[in-house]
């Protein structure tokens, strides 16, 4: 079985939300800016709780922020 792809649309969502900075999102969800950087680069998978906090920050459902497999639509 190959590598599992868990990705997100955080960077696009930040841009579409008044060009929110990584620091602003980090402050909103209670993590460091470095955590947001790692998430956007795909170097870190968030806990379920953090994933929900990020989705809530954008007023979106979890599946609208994070995806499993090759789902690059938004």
matplotlib code that plots the C-alpha trace (Angstrom):
import matplotlib.pyplot as plt

x = [0.0, 1.4, 1.7, -1.6, -2.2, -3.9, -3.9, -5.6, -6.7, -5.5, -3.3, -6.1, -8.6, -6.4, -6.1, -9.8, -10.5, -9.1, -5.6, -5.4, -1.8, -0.4, 0.0, -3.6, -4.8, -2.4, -3.6, -7.3, -6.8, -4.2, -1.1, 2.2, 2.8, 5.3, 2.5, 0.5, 3.5, 4.0, 0.4, 0.4, 3.5, 2.0, 4.7, 2.3, -1.1, -3.2, -4.9, -8.7, -9.3, -7.0, -8.5, -12.0, -10.7, -9.2, -12.4, -14.4, -12.0, -13.1, -16.8, -16.5, -17.0, -14.0, -14.2, -14.0, -10.6, -9.0, -9.1, -8.0, -6.5, -6.1, -8.8, -7.3, -10.6, -11.7]
y = [0.0, 3.4, 6.6, 8.0, 11.6, 13.7, 17.3, 20.6, 23.8, 26.1, 28.4, 29.0, 29.5, 32.1, 34.0, 33.9, 35.2, 38.7, 37.4, 36.1, 35.7, 32.4, 34.2, 35.3, 31.8, 30.4, 32.8, 32.0, 28.2, 28.3, 27.0, 28.5, 30.0, 27.2, 24.7, 26.4, 26.5, 22.7, 22.0, 24.0, 22.3, 18.9, 18.1, 17.8, 16.1, 17.9, 16.2, 15.8, 18.6, 21.0, 20.1, 20.9, 24.2, 25.2, 24.3, 26.3, 29.3, 29.4, 28.5, 25.4, 21.7, 19.6, 18.0, 21.5, 22.2, 18.7, 15.9, 12.3, 11.0, 13.0, 15.6, 18.9, 20.7, 23.9]
z = [0.0, -1.0, 1.0, 2.3, 1.3, 3.9, 2.8, 3.4, 1.8, 4.6, 2.5, 0.0, 2.8, 4.5, 1.3, 0.7, 4.3, 3.9, 3.4, 7.0, 8.1, 9.4, 12.8, 12.8, 12.2, 14.7, 17.4, 16.5, 17.0, 19.8, 18.1, 17.0, 13.5, 12.9, 13.3, 10.6, 8.4, 8.9, 8.2, 5.0, 3.8, 4.5, 7.1, 10.0, 10.5, 13.1, 16.0, 15.4, 17.9, 16.1, 12.7, 14.1, 15.5, 12.2, 10.3, 12.9, 12.4, 8.7, 9.5, 7.4, 7.7, 8.4, 4.9, 3.3, 4.9, 5.0, 2.5, 2.3, -1.0, -4.2, -3.6, -4.6, -5.4, -3.7]

ax = plt.figure().add_subplot(projection="3d")
ax.plot(x, y, z, "-o")
ax.set_aspect("equal")
plt.show()
